Amino acid sequence: MIVELQKLQQVVWGANVLAAVILFILVVSRQNYRAFPAFTLYLLTNTALSIWVFIAYKQWGINSNAAWWFAWGMQVIATGARALAVSELCRRILARYVGIWNLAWRILLSCATVLLVYSWVATEYQWKLAVIRAERGLELAIAAVIVGVFVFTRHYGVTVEPTDRWMGVGYCLYSCFSVVNNTLLERYLNRYVPIWNFLEMLAFLASLLLWTWALRKKLPESASSVTLLPEAVYSTLTPEINVRLESLNENLKRLWYPEVKRP
Amino acid sequence: MNLYFYFFLGLIGLLLILLIWSLRKPRRSARPHQGMSLPEECGSRHTAYLPQIQQALAKEDYEYVSRRASRELLRRFRTERRRTALAFLAGLREDFENLLEVAKVVAVLSPEVVALQEFEKLRLTWQFRWGFERVRLQIWMGHAQLADVSSLANVVSGLSVRMQRAIKELGERAALASKLGSSLDGGGVHTV
């Protein structure tokens, strides 16, 4: 049973790497890396790390302590890159709306910090579980931030592009699954390890497919920040425009109401 | 241990429910109701009746009536007074909600025009809600403080002024954009 699962795990691992490479090629060929630079970096980091971890396991053996620490260290780096990609998505969706963004980023960051700290101190302090908890905390924070952004967009009626929506769903579902999976791992530890890794990879494959779907088309050139006129120009021109509008109004009045006495 | 285990599972369940809810298409748009223009929505229609309400709630008037009217008439006078004050309060709340809706639309339509910082909006909302409940309780108990009613109306009229200013700025920016657009065309229509 365990041997079969290990074989299946290797197949899913291969599928993951293949899907990530295809997605990376798609992102580059469609030039979507311009819209999602942090996501592209995350994809690259994640794929490279996953290959290194595979090599490390081959080199040191699946049960070695060194391989275990190496794998988890790499996982923390990947999760960090993921957090960067998520912050990029949040900015894409909300940063245009200055007032909303000022409120949103503070609330989201506070929520993320509280969840991160809470999930760390939630159980007794044990070194062996430290990395699992750190990762769970980060994933929980990521899921909360993504959901928070969508709640904000719903509250304010902000339109979210389908690409951004699918990207967000991809991040969120994987993070939610990862939290559940890590919580189960913490509880059942040794009994759950073989299934845990397999399920984690399956969930990531599902996210990769969602992101591939989201980025299947070339995105329009990102609406680079609007170039506003200097305040001085604005204040000089506004009175002039007001005078012209007033004059236009008078002209229209004369046109529509010819009976009005002319001066 | 068990508690934390279920806590994490529950939290994830909650996040998923929120995710599904926030991705559903909203039933109504955040835009104001059809047929209502933004400037109309910016008015604080009910604050115009503040002097009359202050007069109606004045202690002197009540004392005068209580000296001269029969007990039945006085009872009716109290009931009517309360009903009017509560209707005024409901109107103020309606104005306030409309103005908040306008602020939301301005924040979405024109990110550069910050009509009201969102933190300030939260503060004003709490201030209004708290004041509203306090005044309502006072009215029910029969001794409304005129100062509290006025400060509630001031919150609404202050917000209304700021919204009108933001809408004006929106209009001016739109006009400026159109002027610049027609200048670029090279053959702009001269109105003077």
Boltz contact constraints between the chains, C-beta under 6 A:
constraints:
  - contact:
      token1: [A, 96]
      token2: [B, 111]
      max_distance: 6.0
  - contact:
      token1: [A, 97]
      token2: [B, 107]
      max_distance: 6.0
  - contact:
      token1: [A, 97]
      token2: [B, 111]
      max_distance: 6.0
  - contact:
      token1: [A, 98]
      token2: [B, 111]
      max_distance: 6.0
  - contact:
      token1: [A, 98]
      token2: [B, 114]
      max_distance: 6.0
  - contact:
      token1: [A, 99]
      token2: [B, 107]
      max_distance: 6.0
  - contact:
      token1: [A, 99]
      token2: [B, 114]
      max_distance: 6.0
  - contact:
      token1: [A, 99]
      token2: [B, 117]
      max_distance: 6.0
  - contact:
      token1: [A, 99]
      token2: [B, 118]
      max_distance: 6.0
  - contact:
      token1: [A, 100]
      token2: [B, 107]
      max_distance: 6.0
  - contact:
      token1: [A, 103]
      token2: [B, 118]
      max_distance: 6.0
  - contact:
      token1: [A, 103]
      token2: [B, 119]
      max_distance: 6.0
  - contact:
      token1: [A, 122]
      token2: [B, 4]
      max_distance: 6.0
  - contact:
      token1: [A, 123]
      token2: [B, 4]
      max_distance: 6.0
  - contact:
      token1: [A, 143]
      token2: [B, 15]
      max_distance: 6.0
  - contact:
      token1: [A, 147]
      token2: [B, 15]
      max_distance: 6.0
  - contact:
      token1: [A, 147]
      token2: [B, 18]
      max_distance: 6.0
  - contact:
      token1: [A, 147]
      token2: [B, 19]
      max_distance: 6.0
  - contact:
      token1: [A, 150]
      token2: [B, 22]
      max_distance: 6.0
  - contact:
      token1: [A, 151]
      token2: [B, 22]
      max_distance: 6.0
  - contact:
      token1: [A, 154]
      token2: [B, 22]
      max_distance: 6.0
  - contact:
      token1: [A, 156]
      token2: [B, 104]
      max_distance: 6.0
  - contact:
      token1: [A, 156]
      token2: [B, 108]
      max_distance: 6.0
  - contact:
      token1: [A, 157]
      token2: [B, 29]
      max_distance: 6.0
  - contact:
      token1: [A, 157]
      token2: [B, 30]
      max_distance: 6.0
  - contact:
      token1: [A, 158]
      token2: [B, 108]
      max_distance: 6.0
  - contact:
      token1: [A, 172]
      token2: [B, 19]
      max_distance: 6.0
  - contact:
      token1: [A, 176]
      token2: [B, 12]
      max_distance: 6.0
  - contact:
      token1: [A, 179]
      token2: [B, 12]
      max_distance: 6.0
  - contact:
      token1: [A, 180]
      token2: [B, 12]
      max_distance: 6.0
  - contact:
      token1: [A, 183]
      token2: [B, 8]
      max_distance: 6.0
  - contact:
      token1: [A, 187]
      token2: [B, 5]
      max_distance: 6.0
  - contact:
      token1: [A, 237]
      token2: [B, 176]
      max_distance: 6.0
  - contact:
      token1: [A, 238]
      token2: [B, 172]
      max_distance: 6.0
  - contact:
      token1: [A, 241]
      token2: [B, 175]
      max_distance: 6.0
  - contact:
      token1: [A, 241]
      token2: [B, 179]
      max_distance: 6.0
  - contact:
      token1: [A, 244]
      token2: [B, 191]
      max_distance: 6.0
  - contact:
      token1: [A, 247]
      token2: [B, 191]
      max_distance: 6.0
  - contact:
      token1: [A, 247]
      token2: [B, 192]
      max_distance: 6.0
  - contact:
      token1: [A, 248]
      token2: [B, 191]
      max_distance: 6.0
